[in-house]
Amino acid sequence: MAEYEGNIRNALIKEQGVALFQFINESISLTALVILAVMSRSLILMTGAVGAVSLLVQAWVVFSISKRLVKNESFDYDYGMGKFESFGGLIANLLMLIGLIAVLCSSAIALFNPAGPSEILVWAIIVKIIGAIINVCLFIRQRKINKIASSMLIDAEDHVIRKNLVFDFIALFTITILYIFREIPVFAYLEPVLCILYSIFMIYKLVHPLKLCAYDLLDKTLDEAIQLKLMKAMAAGNDLYEFFDTIRTRSSGQRIYVDLLIGFNKDKTYEEITESLKKLEELIKSEIPNCVVSIVLSR
């Protein structure tokens, strides 16, 4: 257990550094993309700026949660951290959705009066090359963290970095093609068409995570079938405790929370109580795998 907590702590400290560096990198990238998008009126760069805003929020959420977990020496999500992550994800996805709708509308208008790629795109290519190199370094760093320990937070950040890396190379390839063939009139229509297709695809892909984030922020009572499983576990372990005072249950998203208030005989030692609590938690999790169990001793 001590080795596990040490690995998690080490991984979360490193994750803070990755998230902070990603936040600084995306801030600089966003500033550069906005300036270049305004100067060149490039829809591709506008799309990149929208993605950078979402990544900024996600990096800030990961940094904040990992810092809080290390500071409190709690190396797993608690109820509050899960809510905070869901709220941050909801904000990031909503910002991206609003930005994509704006890009979609601008692209539809530009399709009837295409301006064609600008010479300024060469600077965008340089910015994207630098960004791709930095994201490759972040990806390598993240893989090393994954080998130290695994958690929901670390896995989520790994997914974000991998997705960002793929889109970086796609954007770099697209901008390069547009710049090389900028003198050919038909390529003036390519940028708005690509942005329309990309916006529609991403809006479709955002529906599911938006639903998940909103669902995670809602607390619900457990289904009767799950409540029966809980009572079965409590009955199976009735010799582990003297009495139980209160059972509180709720579901939040895909996770189930069980709060128990139980009592023991006064002649039981601390070691015996600790062992009983561990066995009771194992019994509950064997019946309800995706649950978080909190046990408080009753006087």
TORKEMI-843167 format. One record per residue (C-alpha): residue in one letter; residue number from 1; chain; x, y, z. Coordinates in pm, whole numbers. Layout:
% residues N
REC   mivo   keti   tike        X        Y        Z
REC      A    NUM      A        X        Y        Z
...
This chain:
% residues 299
REC   mivo   keti   tike        X        Y        Z
REC      M      1      A        0        0        0
REC      A      2      A      284      238       91
REC      E      3      A      459      160     -238
REC      Y      4      A      135      221     -431
REC      E      5      A       76      558     -263
REC      G      6      A      439      654     -324
REC      N      7      A      407      574     -695
REC      I      8      A       78      763     -723
REC      R      9      A      223     1065     -544
REC      N     10      A      529     1066     -770
REC      A     11      A      311     1030    -1081
REC      L     12      A       74     1310     -974
REC      I     13      A      364     1547     -901
REC      K     14      A      497     1481    -1252
REC      E     15      A      144     1519    -1391
REC      Q     16      A      128     1867    -1238
REC      G     17      A      436     1963    -1438
REC      V     18      A      292     1823    -1761
REC      A     19      A      -43     1999    -1710
REC      L     20      A      125     2330    -1620
REC      F     21      A      354     2313    -1922
REC      Q     22      A       57     2223    -2143
REC      F     23      A     -138     2520    -2004
REC      I     24      A      151     2761    -2081
REC      N     25      A      203     2607    -2425
REC      E     26      A     -167     2630    -2516
REC      S     27      A     -183     2991    -2389
REC      I     28      A      102     3091    -2620
REC      S     29      A      -44     2883    -2905
REC      L     30      A     -389     3041    -2857
REC      T     31      A     -243     3393    -2867
REC      A     32      A      -47     3317    -3184
REC      L     33      A     -342     3146    -3355
REC      V     34      A     -584     3429    -3275
REC      I     35      A     -340     3692    -3412
REC      L     36      A     -272     3490    -3728
REC      A     37      A     -642     3406    -3775
REC      V     38      A     -738     3775    -3756
REC      M     39      A     -460     3878    -3995
REC      S     40      A     -518     3599    -4248
REC      R     41      A     -893     3543    -4191
REC      S     42      A     -812     3173    -4195
REC      L     43      A    -1095     2943    -4088
REC      I     44      A     -849     2660    -4015
REC      L     45      A     -667     2883    -3766
REC      M     46      A     -999     2988    -3610
REC      T     47      A    -1076     2618    -3558
REC      G     48      A     -734     2566    -3399
REC      A     49      A     -796     2858    -3163
REC      V     50      A    -1127     2701    -3053
REC      G     51      A     -950     2375    -2973
REC      A     52      A     -678     2561    -2780
REC      V     53      A     -941     2725    -2554
REC      S     54      A    -1086     2384    -2465
REC      L     55      A     -739     2240    -2398
REC      L     56      A     -657     2537    -2173
REC      V     57      A     -954     2460    -1950
REC      Q     58      A     -874     2087    -1944
REC      A     59      A     -508     2149    -1854
REC      W     60      A     -611     2384    -1573
REC      V     61      A     -854     2122    -1434
REC      V     62      A     -588     1846    -1440
REC      F     63      A     -331     2074    -1275
REC      S     64      A     -576     2186    -1004
REC      I     65      A     -694     1834     -920
REC      S     66      A     -346     1677     -915
REC      K     67      A     -216     1961     -697
REC      R     68      A     -506     1922     -453
REC      L     69      A     -464     1543     -432
REC      V     70      A      -91     1570     -357
REC      K     71      A     -142     1850     -105
REC      N     72      A     -410     1654       84
REC      E     73      A     -215     1328       47
REC      S     74      A     -525     1168     -101
REC      F     75      A     -431      974     -410
REC      D     76      A     -772      878     -545
REC      Y     77      A    -1075     1076     -656
REC      D     78      A    -1318     1170     -387
REC      Y     79      A    -1672     1290     -445
REC      G     80      A    -1577     1660     -463
REC      M     81      A    -1289     1605     -706
REC      G     82      A    -1515     1407     -937
REC      K     83      A    -1769     1691     -940
REC      F     84      A    -1495     1947    -1005
REC      E     85      A    -1360     1745    -1297
REC      S     86      A    -1707     1700    -1446
REC      F     87      A    -1780     2072    -1413
REC      G     88      A    -1446     2161    -1577
REC      G     89      A    -1514     1914    -1858
REC      L     90      A    -1860     2059    -1908
REC      I     91      A    -1722     2415    -1936
REC      A     92      A    -1445     2305    -2176
REC      N     93      A    -1689     2116    -2400
REC      L     94      A    -1943     2400    -2398
REC      L     95      A    -1674     2652    -2497
REC      M     96      A    -1564     2424    -2778
REC      L     97      A    -1925     2372    -2891
REC      I     98      A    -1988     2748    -2906
REC      G     99      A    -1661     2800    -3096
REC      L    100      A    -1740     2521    -3343
REC      I    101      A    -2085     2666    -3414
REC      A    102      A    -1918     3004    -3483
REC      V    103      A    -1664     2837    -3716
REC      L    104      A    -1943     2644    -3890
REC      C    105      A    -2142     2963    -3955
REC      S    106      A    -1832     3153    -4075
REC      S    107      A    -1736     2863    -4304
REC      A    108      A    -2084     2846    -4454
REC      I    109      A    -2070     3221    -4531
REC      A    110      A    -1715     3192    -4670
REC      L    111      A    -1824     2910    -4902
REC      F    112      A    -2022     3162    -5108
REC      N    113      A    -1737     3414    -5118
REC      P    114      A    -1406     3233    -5058
REC      A    115      A    -1105     3458    -4997
REC      G    116      A     -845     3191    -5058
REC      P    117      A     -543     3104    -4842
REC      S    118      A     -323     3392    -4728
REC      E    119      A       56     3427    -4745
REC      I    120      A       49     3457    -4366
REC      L    121      A      -20     3083    -4348
REC      V    122      A      356     3023    -4363
REC      W    123      A      376     3159    -4007
REC      A    124      A       93     2932    -3905
REC      I    125      A      291     2636    -4041
REC      I    126      A      588     2737    -3825
REC      V    127      A      363     2771    -3517
REC      K    128      A      208     2430    -3583
REC      I    129      A      548     2263    -3634
REC      I    130      A      668     2401    -3299
REC      G    131      A      340     2295    -3137
REC      A    132      A      366     1943    -3282
REC      I    133      A      723     1903    -3153
REC      I    134      A      619     2019    -2805
REC      N    135      A      320     1781    -2804
REC      V    136      A      544     1490    -2908
REC      C    137      A      764     1570    -2605
REC      L    138      A      453     1589    -2382
REC      F    139      A      333     1257    -2522
REC      I    140      A      668     1089    -2441
REC      R    141      A      664     1241    -2092
REC      Q    142      A      306     1125    -2036
REC      R    143      A      391      768    -2138
REC      K    144      A      665      762    -1874
REC      I    145      A      415      881    -1610
REC      N    146      A      174      605    -1714
REC      K    147      A      445      347    -1641
REC      I    148      A      489      482    -1286
REC      A    149      A      122      455    -1187
REC      S    150      A     -229      460    -1329
REC      S    151      A     -535      655    -1217
REC      M    152      A     -846      809    -1374
REC      L    153      A     -680     1152    -1382
REC      I    154      A     -357     1026    -1542
REC      D    155      A     -547      818    -1800
REC      A    156      A     -768     1116    -1888
REC      E    157      A     -467     1342    -1943
REC      D    158      A     -302     1074    -2158
REC      H    159      A     -615     1063    -2377
REC      V    160      A     -621     1444    -2415
REC      I    161      A     -252     1461    -2514
REC      R    162      A     -285     1180    -2769
REC      K    163      A     -593     1339    -2924
REC      N    164      A     -422     1680    -2936
REC      L    165      A     -115     1529    -3102
REC      V    166      A     -322     1364    -3377
REC      F    167      A     -515     1684    -3452
REC      D    168      A     -190     1884    -3455
REC      F    169      A      -50     1672    -3737
REC      I    170      A     -381     1681    -3927
REC      A    171      A     -394     2063    -3898
REC      L    172      A      -27     2095    -3999
REC      F    173      A      -83     1877    -4306
REC      T    174      A     -398     2071    -4407
REC      I    175      A     -240     2416    -4364
REC      T    176      A       68     2307    -4561
REC      I    177      A     -147     2179    -4851
REC      L    178      A     -347     2502    -4854
REC      Y    179      A      -30     2712    -4859
REC      I    180      A      141     2510    -5136
REC      F    181      A     -164     2523    -5365
REC      R    182      A     -279     2873    -5267
REC      E    183      A     -251     3004    -5627
REC      I    184      A     -501     2749    -5762
REC      P    185      A     -853     2905    -5750
REC      V    186      A    -1037     2583    -5669
REC      F    187      A     -837     2544    -5346
REC      A    188      A    -1005     2859    -5216
REC      Y    189      A    -1312     2639    -5156
REC      L    190      A    -1115     2366    -4980
REC      E    191      A    -1068     2550    -4650
REC      P    192      A    -1438     2633    -4583
REC      V    193      A    -1545     2284    -4695
REC      L    194      A    -1294     2118    -4461
REC      C    195      A    -1395     2344    -4173
REC      I    196      A    -1765     2269    -4228
REC      L    197      A    -1700     1893    -4230
REC      Y    198      A    -1470     1914    -3928
REC      S    199      A    -1715     2132    -3731
REC      I    200      A    -2010     1901    -3799
REC      F    201      A    -1802     1594    -3704
REC      M    202      A    -1673     1751    -3379
REC      I    203      A    -2017     1883    -3279
REC      Y    204      A    -2149     1527    -3322
REC      K    205      A    -1858     1388    -3115
REC      L    206      A    -1916     1646    -2838
REC      V    207      A    -2274     1535    -2773
REC      H    208      A    -2169     1222    -2581
REC      P    209      A    -1910     1386    -2347
REC      L    210      A    -2151     1674    -2281
REC      K    211      A    -2418     1424    -2176
REC      L    212      A    -2169     1240    -1955
REC      C    213      A    -2051     1559    -1783
REC      A    214      A    -2407     1677    -1722
REC      Y    215      A    -2506     1329    -1600
REC      D    216      A    -2208     1318    -1361
REC      L    217      A    -2320     1644    -1201
REC      L    218      A    -2658     1496    -1113
REC      D    219      A    -2702     1282     -802
REC      K    220      A    -2961     1005     -822
REC      T    221      A    -3094      738     -591
REC      L    222      A    -2983      380     -657
REC      D    223      A    -3192      131     -847
REC      E    224      A    -3372     -125     -632
REC      A    225      A    -3159     -408     -773
REC      I    226      A    -2838     -236     -661
REC      Q    227      A    -2984     -161     -317
REC      L    228      A    -3065     -533     -277
REC      K    229      A    -2703     -620     -364
REC      L    230      A    -2586     -379      -95
REC      M    231      A    -2815     -535      165
REC      K    232      A    -2692     -879       59
REC      A    233      A    -2331     -771      120
REC      M    234      A    -2423     -620      459
REC      A    235      A    -2603     -941      558
REC      A    236      A    -2308    -1155      449
REC      G    237      A    -2077     -948      668
REC      N    238      A    -2306     -909      969
REC      D    239      A    -2052    -1086     1190
REC      L    240      A    -1792     -819     1110
REC      Y    241      A    -1971     -542     1305
REC      E    242      A    -2201     -502     1605
REC      F    243      A    -2465     -279     1441
REC      F    244      A    -2510      -29     1162
REC      D    245      A    -2664      308     1230
REC      T    246      A    -2711      462      886
REC      I    247      A    -2663      371      520
REC      R    248      A    -2665      649      263
REC      T    249      A    -2635      575     -108
REC      R    250      A    -2635      776     -428
REC      S    251      A    -2518      749     -786
REC      S    252      A    -2332     1019     -972
REC      G    253      A    -2271      944    -1336
REC      Q    254      A    -2119      598    -1364
REC      R    255      A    -2005      585    -1001
REC      I    256      A    -2196      466     -696
REC      Y    257      A    -2130      608     -349
REC      V    258      A    -2203      414      -30
REC      D    259      A    -2169      587      309
REC      L    260      A    -2193      362      616
REC      L    261      A    -2220      451      985
REC      I    262      A    -2150      133     1184
REC      G    263      A    -2054       37     1538
REC      F    264      A    -1830     -222     1706
REC      N    265      A    -1795     -375     2051
REC      K    266      A    -1575     -173     2284
REC      D    267      A    -1350     -473     2351
REC      K    268      A    -1239     -491     1986
REC      T    269      A     -885     -372     1914
REC      Y    270      A     -793     -116     1650
REC      E    271      A     -635     -387     1435
REC      E    272      A     -950     -601     1452
REC      I    273      A    -1172     -306     1358
REC      T    274      A     -943     -215     1067
REC      E    275      A     -949     -573      939
REC      S    276      A    -1329     -589      969
REC      L    277      A    -1372     -261      778
REC      K    278      A    -1145     -389      502
REC      K    279      A    -1340     -716      469
REC      L    280      A    -1674     -534      470
REC      E    281      A    -1559     -298      196
REC      E    282      A    -1439     -595      -10
REC      L    283      A    -1778     -765       32
REC      I    284      A    -1964     -454      -88
REC      K    285      A    -1732     -403     -387
REC      S    286      A    -1768     -768     -484
REC      E    287      A    -2143     -708     -520
REC      I    288      A    -2118     -352     -657
REC      P    289      A    -1784     -321     -844
REC      N    290      A    -1813       41     -954
REC      C    291      A    -1861      197     -612
REC      V    292      A    -1684      419     -361
REC      V    293      A    -1730      305        0
REC      S    294      A    -1693      541      297
REC      I    295      A    -1724      393      645
REC      V    296      A    -1757      603      960
REC      L    297      A    -1751      453     1313
REC      S    298      A    -2059      516     1523
REC      R    299      A    -2022      592     1893
